[in-house]
Amino acid sequence: MTRAVNVASSTSLALVTPTLGVAAATSIAVSGFVGTASTGAITMPVGTTAERPASPVAGMQRINTTTGYLEVYNGGNWYSAYGVNSPPSVTYLLIAGGGGGSDPNGGGAGGGAGGLLTGTASLSFGTNYSIVIGLGGAGAVAVGNGSNGSNSTAFGLTAIGGGGNISDNGQTGGSGGAAQYAGTVGSGTAGQGNNGGLGFGTGSGVPAYGGGGGGGSGGVGAAGTTAAGGNGGIGSASSITGSSVYYAGGGGGGVYTSGTKGTGGNGGGGNGGGASTKGSNATANTGGGGGGGGTSMGGGNGGSGILIISYATTYSAASSVVGPATLTIVGGYRIYTFTGSGTITF
């Protein structure tokens, strides 16, 4: 038999002996407490994520057949009440440190950008994930080579550090370092970056040449010419933080005594130097390459790497975060940004 039940707001239902059938269209509002002495179970509403109430109110509970868990609406979002409440996967952006710019006594080569990886990673509940954020490679102090950036690692992934330049030759990296004079360009790593650009000139002390810019994750570095240093390769845009931002631009090439300095690639790459200026440092936490030096002024340092993690706020916050990391919530997503090495547990 189906019966409608009206409960006074001050009533506390500790025990209901008869079995009460309530019509599907009936609502029961109770401001007191409801209890049962039964050893059975209460049947909860059951449905998919798409079948959630159109206008939920705080305190609603239901079994979500899409996730397989009991979920509760807290007034702003649905949260899993029991079972694994960590995200089954996250979207990530992992970038290595960029390469440093060189200076061979004029027209130095731009450093290659750090390797850039983006995608989704599956997670295990309660696992402590180690995160390593690569440092930017050192630029030439005066006359000298530019060092490679260091790798970044997370979730079993490795982003390769950007290439520098040794003895006129660009080094292999996430993105390759540029060449000086007639040296060879550094190669980028497939799926992470591009090649550096060619230099121009025949050797140290030759006027008006430019080293090519280091390759960025979005394009190769440009070659130097008789009048300009090569521009750094453009980086790649990502909207993982809720707005479009460029990362991993290559460093621009320097010039000897005159000419146009190469500009750093969009995404934090440093500009090339000239007769009285060193190559510019890349922007920190972009993985940009350092700018090539001018005339014995030194090259710019590569930019450090970064890790950004994003997942829906329907899942709970990480249970442990260690290291230089920030948490923001944008558009229904939790976004963790690691600017240095650490750990995270979901």
C-alpha positions in Angstrom: 0.0 0.0 0.0 1.3 3.5 -0.9 0.9 6.2 1.8 2.0 9.8 1.9 3.7 10.8 5.1 3.7 14.3 6.6 6.2 14.9 9.4 6.1 17.9 11.7 9.2 20.0 11.7 9.9 19.3 15.3 9.4 15.5 15.0 12.3 13.1 15.3 11.6 9.8 13.7 13.6 7.2 15.6 11.7 4.1 14.4 9.1 3.4 11.8 7.7 -0.1 12.2 5.4 -0.5 9.2 6.8 -0.4 5.7 5.7 2.8 4.1 5.4 3.2 0.3 5.7 6.8 -0.8 4.5 7.8 -4.3 7.3 8.9 -6.6 6.0 12.4 -6.8 5.9 12.8 -3.0 8.5 14.8 -1.1 9.1 14.4 2.6 10.7 17.4 4.4 12.1 16.7 7.9 13.8 19.3 10.0 14.4 16.9 12.9 16.3 13.6 12.9 15.4 10.4 11.0 16.6 7.0 12.1 16.0 3.3 11.7 16.5 0.3 13.8 16.5 -2.0 10.8 19.5 -4.1 9.8 18.6 -3.7 6.1 19.4 -0.7 3.9 18.0 2.5 2.6 17.6 2.7 -1.1 19.2 5.9 -2.5 18.4 7.6 -5.8 20.4 6.0 -8.6 21.5 7.6 -11.9 24.3 8.8 -14.2 26.2 12.0 -14.0 23.9 13.4 -16.7 20.8 12.5 -14.7 21.8 14.6 -11.6 19.0 17.0 -10.4 18.8 20.1 -12.6 18.6 22.4 -9.5 20.4 20.6 -6.7 20.5 21.9 -3.1 23.1 21.3 -0.4 22.8 17.9 1.3 21.4 15.9 -1.7 22.8 12.4 -1.9 22.6 9.9 -4.7 24.4 6.9 -6.3 26.3 8.0 -9.4 26.4 5.0 -11.8 28.9 6.9 -14.0 31.6 7.0 -11.2 30.2 4.1 -9.2 30.2 6.1 -5.9 27.7 7.7 -3.5 27.9 11.4 -4.0 26.8 14.5 -2.0 26.0 18.0 -3.2 27.7 20.6 -1.0 25.9 23.6 -2.4 28.5 24.2 -5.2 29.7 20.9 -6.5 29.0 17.2 -6.3 31.6 15.2 -4.3 32.1 11.5 -3.9 31.2 10.6 -0.3 32.7 7.2 -0.2 35.2 5.1 -2.1 38.2 6.5 -4.0 37.7 10.3 -4.1 40.8 11.1 -6.0 40.7 11.8 -9.8 41.2 8.8 -12.0 43.3 10.9 -14.3 44.7 14.4 -14.6 45.6 16.8 -17.5 49.2 17.9 -17.2 51.7 20.3 -18.8 55.3 19.3 -18.1 58.2 21.5 -19.2 62.0 21.1 -18.8 64.6 23.8 -18.2 65.7 25.7 -21.3 69.3 25.8 -22.6 71.6 28.7 -21.9 72.9 31.1 -24.6 76.5 31.1 -25.7 79.0 33.9 -26.6 82.0 33.2 -28.9 83.1 36.8 -28.8 80.2 38.1 -30.8 77.1 36.7 -32.4 76.3 34.0 -29.8 73.8 31.2 -30.3 70.4 31.2 -28.6 69.6 28.3 -26.2 67.0 25.7 -27.1 63.7 25.6 -25.2 63.0 22.9 -22.7 61.0 19.9 -23.9 57.2 20.3 -23.5 54.8 17.5 -22.9 51.1 17.7 -22.4 48.3 15.1 -22.1 46.5 13.0 -19.5 48.0 10.7 -16.9 46.2 7.9 -15.0 46.6 8.0 -11.2 46.5 5.5 -8.3 44.7 6.5 -5.1 47.1 7.1 -2.2 50.3 7.0 -4.3 52.9 9.6 -3.6 54.1 11.0 -6.9 57.6 12.5 -7.1 58.0 15.6 -9.2 61.3 17.1 -10.5 61.4 20.5 -12.1 64.4 21.1 -14.3 66.6 24.1 -14.0 67.6 26.4 -16.8 71.1 25.9 -18.3 73.7 28.5 -17.5 74.5 31.1 -20.2 78.1 31.9 -21.0 79.6 34.2 -18.3 81.7 36.2 -20.9 83.1 34.2 -23.8 82.1 30.6 -23.7 79.5 27.9 -24.1 75.9 27.7 -23.1 74.8 24.7 -21.0 71.9 22.4 -21.5 68.8 22.7 -19.3 67.9 19.9 -17.0 65.1 17.4 -17.3 61.7 17.6 -15.6 59.9 14.4 -14.5 56.5 13.5 -13.2 54.0 10.5 -13.5 56.7 8.4 -15.3 57.2 11.1 -17.9 60.4 12.9 -18.8 60.6 16.3 -20.5 64.2 16.8 -21.9 66.2 19.9 -21.1 66.8 22.4 -23.9 70.1 22.3 -25.8 72.9 24.7 -25.3 75.9 25.3 -27.6 79.5 23.9 -27.4 82.3 24.9 -29.7 80.0 26.5 -32.3 77.6 23.5 -32.4 74.1 23.4 -31.1 73.4 20.6 -28.6 70.5 18.1 -28.8 67.7 18.7 -26.3 64.0 19.0 -25.8 64.5 21.8 -28.4 67.9 22.0 -30.0 70.4 24.7 -29.4 71.4 27.1 -32.2 74.6 27.0 -34.1 77.4 29.7 -34.1 79.2 30.6 -37.4 78.9 27.6 -39.7 78.5 25.1 -36.9 75.8 22.4 -36.8 72.4 23.0 -35.2 71.1 21.0 -32.3 68.2 18.6 -32.9 65.0 18.7 -30.9 63.3 15.7 -29.4 60.3 14.3 -31.3 57.0 15.4 -29.6 58.8 17.8 -27.3 60.5 20.5 -29.4 62.3 21.6 -32.6 65.7 22.2 -34.1 67.9 25.2 -33.5 68.8 27.7 -36.2 71.9 28.1 -38.3 74.5 30.7 -37.5 76.1 33.0 -40.0 79.8 33.9 -40.4 83.2 32.1 -40.6 84.7 32.6 -37.2 85.3 34.7 -34.1 85.8 38.4 -34.8 84.1 38.5 -38.1 81.8 41.5 -38.2 78.0 41.6 -38.7 77.0 38.0 -38.2 74.3 36.5 -36.0 73.9 33.2 -34.3 70.6 31.4 -35.0 67.9 31.3 -32.4 67.2 28.1 -30.5 64.2 26.1 -31.6 61.0 26.4 -29.6 58.3 23.8 -29.0 56.1 25.5 -31.7 58.7 26.0 -34.4 62.3 25.8 -35.4 64.8 28.6 -34.7 65.5 31.1 -37.5 68.9 31.3 -39.1 71.2 34.3 -38.6 72.0 36.6 -41.5 74.6 39.2 -42.4 72.4 41.8 -40.7 70.5 40.0 -37.9 70.6 37.3 -35.3 68.1 34.6 -35.8 64.9 34.8 -33.8 64.1 32.1 -31.3 61.5 29.4 -32.3 58.0 30.2 -31.1 56.7 28.3 -28.1 53.4 26.5 -27.7 50.2 27.9 -26.2 48.3 26.1 -23.5 45.0 26.9 -21.8 45.5 24.5 -18.9 45.3 27.4 -16.4 42.1 28.7 -17.8 43.7 31.2 -20.1 46.0 30.9 -23.1 49.7 31.2 -22.2 52.8 30.5 -24.3 55.6 28.3 -23.0 59.0 27.1 -24.2 60.2 29.7 -26.6 63.7 29.5 -28.0 66.5 32.1 -27.3 67.3 34.7 -29.9 70.7 34.9 -31.5 73.2 37.7 -30.7 75.1 40.0 -33.2 78.7 41.0 -33.4 79.0 44.8 -33.4 75.9 46.0 -35.4 72.7 44.6 -36.8 69.4 43.5 -35.4 69.5 41.3 -32.3 67.4 38.1 -32.5 64.3 38.2 -30.4 63.4 35.4 -28.1 60.5 33.1 -29.1 57.1 33.8 -27.7 57.0 31.6 -24.6 59.8 33.1 -22.4 62.8 33.0 -24.7 65.5 35.5 -24.0 66.6 38.1 -26.6 70.0 38.1 -28.2 72.8 40.5 -27.2 74.9 42.9 -29.1 78.2 44.9 -28.9 77.6 46.1 -25.4 74.8 43.8 -24.1 74.7 40.2 -23.0 72.0 37.8 -24.1 68.8 38.1 -22.0 67.8 35.5 -19.5 64.8 33.5 -20.3 61.6 33.9 -18.2 61.6 31.6 -15.1 59.2 28.7 -15.2 58.6 28.8 -18.9 61.4 26.5 -20.1 62.5 29.3 -22.5 66.0 29.3 -24.0 68.6 32.0 -23.0 69.6 34.6 -25.6 72.9 34.4 -27.4 75.6 36.9 -26.3 76.9 39.9 -28.2 80.7 40.7 -28.0 82.2 39.0 -25.0 79.3 40.1 -22.8 77.9 36.6 -22.1 74.8 34.6 -22.9 71.5 34.5 -21.1 70.4 31.8 -18.7 67.7 29.3 -19.7 64.4 29.5 -17.9 63.4 26.9 -15.3 60.7 24.3 -16.1 57.2 23.9 -14.6 54.5 21.3 -14.0 50.8 22.2 -14.1 48.1 19.7 -13.1 44.4 20.2 -13.7 41.3 18.1 -12.9 37.6 18.6 -12.1 36.6 19.9 -8.7 34.1 17.1 -8.4 37.1 15.2 -7.0 38.7 16.2 -3.8 41.9 18.2 -3.3 45.2 16.3 -3.1 45.8 14.8 0.4 49.4 15.9 0.4 51.4 18.5 -1.5 55.1 19.1 -0.7 57.3 21.6 -2.4 56.8 25.0 -4.1 53.3 24.6 -5.5 50.1 26.6 -5.6 46.4 25.6 -5.9 43.9 27.6 -7.7 40.3 26.8 -8.7 39.2 28.1 -12.1 36.1 27.2 -14.1 35.3 24.0 -12.1 38.9 22.8 -12.2 41.6 22.4 -9.5 44.9 23.6 -10.8 48.2 22.7 -9.1 51.3 24.6 -10.3 54.7 23.3 -9.3 57.5 25.8 -9.8 60.1 23.5 -8.1 60.6 19.9 -7.2 58.3 18.2 -4.7 55.6 15.5 -4.3 51.8 15.2 -4.5 49.4 12.5 -3.3 45.8 12.2 -4.4 
